[in-house]
């Protein structure tokens, strides 16, 4: 699926299209700084029924949110430099106990997902609009 948006309100339309397509409990979010990864996550969680305040897990590495469907863990792996650091935060336990794990900056961990089913969403900020792909 591909989308183009150019204003904040457009995220709702993206989420409306994506929620029915979520089949796996892992969603990799890729995009440059300021692309809208956390903004997308805020709209997604609201639509999944979370009343929690959603913010970037840049410093905490992982944030936990409650929804009627179960726990959602939101990761930001930007500061992690090795796969060992990813395992040190206990990522496997989170993956095993989540309705959904949203992973920003997943590149350090992506090779470890071999054989698992997951979704990937890419957000590119072109300066004029955001180009989004989801699979």
Rosetta blueprint (number, residue, H / E / L):
1 X L
2 X E
3 X E
4 X E
5 X E
6 X L
7 X L
8 X L
9 X L
10 X H
11 X H
12 X H
13 X H
14 X H
15 X H
16 X H
17 X H
18 X H
19 X H
20 X L
21 X L
22 X L
23 X L
24 X L
25 X L
26 X E
27 X E
28 X E
29 X E
30 X E
31 X E
32 X L
33 X L
34 X L
35 X L
36 X L
37 X H
38 X H
39 X H
40 X H
41 X H
42 X H
43 X H
44 X H
45 X H
46 X H
47 X H
48 X L
49 X L
50 X L
51 X L
52 X L
53 X L
54 X L
55 X L
56 X L
57 X L
58 X L
59 X L
60 X L
61 X L
62 X E
63 X E
64 X E
65 X E
66 X E
67 X E
68 X L
69 X L
70 X E
71 X E
72 X E
73 X E
74 X E
75 X E
76 X E
77 X L
78 X L
79 X L
80 X L
81 X L
82 X L
83 X H
84 X H
85 X H
86 X H
87 X H
88 X H
89 X L
90 X L
91 X H
92 X H
93 X H
94 X H
95 X H
96 X H
97 X L
98 X L
99 X L
100 X E
101 X E
102 X E
103 X E
104 X E
105 X L
106 X H
107 X H
108 X H
109 X L
110 X H
111 X H
112 X H
113 X H
114 X L
115 X L
116 X L
117 X L
118 X L
119 X E
120 X E
121 X E
122 X E
123 X E
124 X E
125 X E
126 X L
127 X L
128 X L
129 X L
130 X E
131 X E
132 X E
133 X E
134 X E
135 X L
